[in-house]
Amino acid sequence: MDEAAGWYDPSKWIGFSTAAAEIEKRLRCSRKKARTTLRQAFIDEELAPKKAPDEESRGFITFLPVERWSSIAPSEWCKREVDYDDRDAEGCEVMVMIHEEAFEEWLARQEIGKQERSGTRVGTPRAAARQVIKALFPDGIDGISNGDIILKVGAKLKAQRQTVPSRDTILRAAGRRK
């Protein structure tokens, strides 16, 4: 694991409950479904959780260094819900932790997959173009030519496997045509 990516920095990790809550919110599912989805990602080795022992429980969490955290084998998740483990062999309280950046990348893939499976689309072609324009040009489109807007919006929609609207529709979405 790359230290530069924050793998050894405890602040770059999130707890199981935090991750499950984010799944619940972004995939619009129940808490039970979110927890089940997360556990399945561990079983399928899409994410690599670790058990983080709490040094001393004084009403707040103080984790040991990440190097002392233990990996959780996928087979453990098949046997039981490891996120409910209370203490390790040494009697320390433990939390299941997930590297935040890896989790965010995984969750983004789940969102895309859910949209593709459900056939979700933004709405009208103009709305799709407007959404892409906001994402591609967060500082606005002043000083950007119509041709560049059309090319970039079309390429982005095509990459998202959405229908590319006409030039006029893209320009209407950009507020440059009536």
N, C-alpha and C positions, 0 to 999 in steps of 0.2 A: 504494500500500500504506500502511496506517495505522501510523504509528510507535508509537502507543499499544498496538497489538497485539503489539509486540515484533519487528516486521519488520526493524528495524535493530539489534537486539541479538543478537550471535552466540550467546549462551547460550540463545536461544529456538529454535535450529535443531539438528537431529540429522543424523547422517551416514546415508548410504545403508545401510550394514551394520546399524546400530542399528535403523533402520526395518524392514528386511527381517527381522531377528530378532524384532521385535515382531509382524509379520504372521505369521511362522511359529508363534509361540506362541499368539496370539489366534485365528487362523483354523485352527489345527491342520493345517498343511500342511508339505510339505518345504521345505528351504532354497531349492532350485531354483524351486519353485512360488512361494514368497514373493518372490524376486527378479524373476521373470517378471511377477507381478502388479503389483509396484511399477513396473517399467519400462512396463507397459501403461498404468498410471495417468498416467504422464508423457506417453506418446504420445497418450492421449485427453484430455490437458490437464485432468485432474481434480486434479492437483497440479503445482506450478511449482517444480521443483528449480533450484538454482543451483550453479555451480562456485565453490568457495571456495579461493583460492590460499593456501598456507601461506607466511608471510613469510620465514622462514628455518628450515630443518630442523635442529634441534639435539636430536633425540630426543624432542621434544614439539611439539605443534601450536600455532602462534600464527597465527591467521587475520588477514588484512587486514580492514579495516572492510567491513561488508556492502555498502556503497555501491560497493565495488570488485569485488564478486563478479559473475560474468557469468551471465546467463540461459542456459538450454539449450533450444534449439528442439526441439519434439516430433519434427521430422524427423530430428534427430541420433540419437534413440533408435531410429529405424527402420533407420538405417545401421549402427549399432554399439552395443555395450554401454558407454555413456559412463562408467559407474561403474568401469570398468577403466582409464580414462585415467590416466596417471601424472603427466605434467607439462603445464603450459600453454605457450604460445608464448614466454613469458619465462623458462622453465625452472623455475618454481615448482611444487612438488608441489601437487596439487589433490585436493579431496574433493567428492563430490556431497553437497549439503546440502538438507534439506527443513525447511520451517517446522513446528515441532513441533505447534502448535495446529491448523494446517490438516491435518496428517497425522492427528492424533487424531480430528478430525471425519470425515475421509475413512474412516479405519479403522472407526469406529463404524458408518458407513453400510454398509461391507462386511460387518460382523458381522451386522447386521440383515438384509441381503440374503441372506446365507448361511443364516440361520435360516429365512427365508421360503421359500427355494428347497428346503431340505431338509425342511421341515415340522417342524423341531425344536420341541419344546415342553418345558416345564419338567418334566413328569411328570404327577402328579395335579393336579386343580383346586386341592386344598388346598395342595399344594406351590407352585403358581404364586401363589396368594394370599399364602402365607407369605413368598415371595421379594419380592413387591411391598410387603408391609407393612414388611419390613426396609429396603427402599430408600426408601419414603416417610417412614418414621418411625424414623430411625437412633437417636434418643434414647429409643425406647420409645413405648408407647401410653398410658401413665398420663395421666389427665386428658383423654383424647380420647374422645368419645362413640362408641357403637357405630354410630350413624347416619353419622357422619363417616367412620369407618373403612370402612364398606360403600360409601359413595358414592365415596370417593377410590380405593379398591382397584378397584372396578368400572370407574371411568373409566380408570384406568391400564391395566388388562387389555384393555379395549375399544380403547384407543389402540394397544396392542401387537398388536391383531388376534387376541387369544386369547379363548377362551370365558370368559364371566363366570360364576363359580360362584354358587350360591345364597347368600342372606344367612347361613344357618346355617353353610355351609362356610367363608365368609370369617371369621365369628366364631370357628369352631373353629381356623382357622389363626392367629387372633389370640390364642388361648388363653382365649377368653371363653365358650365353650360346650363341652360334653362330647359 
